């Protein structure tokens, strides 16, 4: 792929900074914004540049002007949705959050990137838990260490070394209650108001919310089927001096792309050159359909710039909520300081259950069967999509399809009508730092069985075609 250097025009940089401060609630609805003259003086730029940024914000309904008074923050719409008759659609306007969609009681659940409980070895777990109590009779009588059960940390260090040749010891591992908690810990530990971070576009919406909650200004990085435009990333690191780059390089959520091995090595070099942390979120690594994906970015880090989050909850046992952060010991100390204020560590019982299941032959059999089941479900969803003119790239692993619909379809109306028809999906704008991907859907194929996918997709497509 030809690499083309890209830099945002100056007025767009001003636009992005103001928008991020509005979205993080630093500037709230009705607040008066700095004058054109003040912003231009503070930034050392021409007043026309600031004026152009304000005009763009006005065009996008983020800002309004009062005669002889100045610029003010408008109503914070967050999304282009305007139909508030459905409370779930309304929540998207107000909160920029996935939880309300996920909580919708629907028959055809295409919004949750979770495993169908019927695919998990539930009876085995039921019997297995009794063995854990026999082996650890005092497991409910004590807390686990703040950083996690030492036996589990030791095993994971060995596992990472054997599988990926990662240079890891138990002192570098921190067990968290799921990957989402890991992201929140990192955001709270390292991000302050106005800090710049890089995130992929599209990206995992809940991570975007976690960083924005801390006041981060997000600079979107393009991600393609072939990987990143590394010259774009280097340009942004040089210009914006971001605190970190949050990325999801393996079976990307939502796009499904996997970053090639060579780019992973180059990212580590860029992180070192520009002193920018890389937060590598790896929630789907074992869910490949054919070839195993490249090793984690963390493998190539020798200077402590990569913070590696390995999630296990989604496909091993969601109810256990287990993830592991692997990082430099100094970073771990900062994370532990934050962790001590939250929950004093993950439950020891869930860690022991996870450890002994993860070590078992039964788990390896489960993973192999699960890959086959997920591939069949993905192909079932694609079978129905091929009857349309919609576009997507078939992923080689993961739980999701990232689908581009014709521009004639209003995603806002489609979401409302689908929810009324007991169908859910994630609107693309939820996954876009710019709130602009208004013709994309994230469809998860992991939660429903093949029959439900056939029927639900037929209904979703029928509703969409009726709107074209």
Secondary structure, DSSP 8 states (H G I E B T S, - for coil): ---------HHHHHHHHHHHHHHTTSS-TT-B---HHHHHHHHT--HHHHHHHHHHHHHTTSEEEETTTEEEE-----SS----SSHHHHHHHHH--SHHHHT---SEE-S--S--GGGS-HHHHHHHHHHHHHH-TTTTSS---TT--HHHHHHHHHHHHHHH-----GGGEEEESSHHHHHHHHHHHH--TT-EEEEEES--HHHHHHHHHTT-EEEEEEEETTEE-HHHHHHHHHHH--SEEEE--SS-TTT-----HHHHHHHHHHHHHHT-EEEEEESSTT-BSSS-----GGGG-SSS-EEEEEE-TTTT-GGG--EEEE--HHHHHHHHHHHTTTTSS--HHHHHHHHHHHTSHHHHHHHHHHHHHHHHHHHHHHHHHTTSS-EE---SBSSEEEEE--TTS-HHHHHHHHHHTTEE-EEGGGG-TTS--TTEEEEE-SSS-HHHHHHHHHHHHHHHHTT-
